[in-house]
Amino acid sequence: MRSGLIIAAAMILAGLVGNILLGDPGYVALRFAGRLIEMSAITFVILLVAAYFAARLVIRMITARRLWKAAQEARRHERARRSLAQGLLEMSEGNWETAENTLTRHVREAENPVAHYLSAARAADLQGATQRRDEWLVRALDVSGDRRAPVLIMQAENHLKHKQLQAALTALEQLEATQEQNARGLLLLARAYRQSGDWQKLQALEPRLRTARGITAEMLDETVAQVHLDRLKAAGTKCDLNELRAAWKETSKALAKHPEIVVAYARASMACGDHEQAEAALRECINKQWNESAVLTYGELEPDDPLKILDRAEAWLADHSEDAALLFTCAQLATRAELYGKARSFLETSIAIRPRLEAFQLLAALMEQLGERERSVKALNDALAFAVGRKTNLPKIRARRFQERRQTERRRN
């Protein structure tokens, strides 16, 4: 419709111009290189139009090869984009082998081959093909140019997943050398330092973690808390009291109030033989913030004066008389103080309120030592029923009927 209107308008305009020129064709004179060229206006216009189209034809012939190459390149890029999209869909469907082939089929034609190689590495890793995964990552690194962070981060994640700590540190140190600020890379570096136990480097990294964009305060606090937990547990595992005290001293006041941190410090102190410091830390934590884990850990103390510790635990019963964890803790401390009757009472009350396997086990051991074997066996049976979730529905065996059945079977044989 639009083309028809343009053609009609052009014909009308040409008719009007032709009608005007028939009455007076005009005159054009050009002097060029000392020569005078004369022609009518109609001829001049026709020559101008012909020159215009000739120039366009020449320009198109000159640029035709470049335009053809650009069109071919655009088609190749579009083919690669479709390959990437199809490969990602196949990978999300669980067709990892097919996805790996699709992602790498047109990788040489892609505008960003790194995306293809990284996705193929992910597909290979999901298949457990670690060698192919590493090969794709090496190729991605070769074509990454100045932007190497995505490849190095994926390498580090894979190494950490497979417990290859040194290889992960190497990749992350390469990332550090690129001066690319990357929140994910910093978190992975903190994780690697934590697993390697390099607390000094980890402590030096904390200010960068706090100023990095993309790392929330909650995420950072959780990471830092986990670091201190690992350090306290490591000191307890090695039974190194000096290292434990240094780690506790470097723990911030805010973290030192967390029950989980306090429990880790107390257990590490007990492992190092310092039950006095463990008791003080747990008592302060429980008095400020009632916590079941801290209460149960209090019962693991093995002090020189168990009666004193038992008195402190029993004082909490005034406000927490129905707390099964506290009753179990008091039972443990009473056992160490050789107050077996009181320990039995605490255990039976704790089990009545909220049964736990540890309480059944301690009650069975206590009854065994006190010579009450039937009560000990009952406690073990109750513990088994509690663990399974139900008691065995066994009909009562009658001795006379059992004897009759055995005699009948013997006669038949």
HELIX and SHEET records of a PDB file:
HELIX    1   1 ARG A    2  GLY A   23  1                                  22    
HELIX    2   2 ALA A   41  SER A   92  1                                  52    
HELIX    3   3 TRP A   96  ARG A  105  1                                  10    
HELIX    4   4 VAL A  107  GLU A  109  5                                   3    
HELIX    5   5 PRO A  113  LEU A  126  1                                  14    
HELIX    6   6 THR A  130  VAL A  143  1                                  14    
HELIX    7   7 ALA A  149  LYS A  161  1                                  13    
HELIX    8   8 LEU A  165  ALA A  177  1                                  13    
HELIX    9   9 ALA A  183  SER A  196  1                                  14    
HELIX   10  10 TRP A  199  THR A  211  1                                  13    
HELIX   11  11 ALA A  217  THR A  237  1                                  21    
HELIX   12  12 LEU A  241  LYS A  249  1                                   9    
HELIX   13  13 LEU A  255  LYS A  257  5                                   3    
HELIX   14  14 PRO A  259  ALA A  271  1                                  13    
HELIX   15  15 HIS A  275  LYS A  288  1                                  14    
HELIX   16  16 GLU A  292  TYR A  298  1                                   7    
HELIX   17  17 PRO A  306  TRP A  316  1                                  11    
HELIX   18  18 ALA A  324  ARG A  336  1                                  13    
HELIX   19  19 TYR A  340  ILE A  353  1                                  14    
HELIX   20  20 LEU A  357  GLN A  369  1                                  13    
HELIX   21  21 ARG A  373  VAL A  388  1                                  16    
HELIX   22  22 ALA A  399  ARG A  412  1                                  14    
SHEET    1   A 2 VAL A  28  PHE A  32  0                                        
SHEET    2   A 2 ARG A  35  MET A  39 -1                                        
END                                                                             
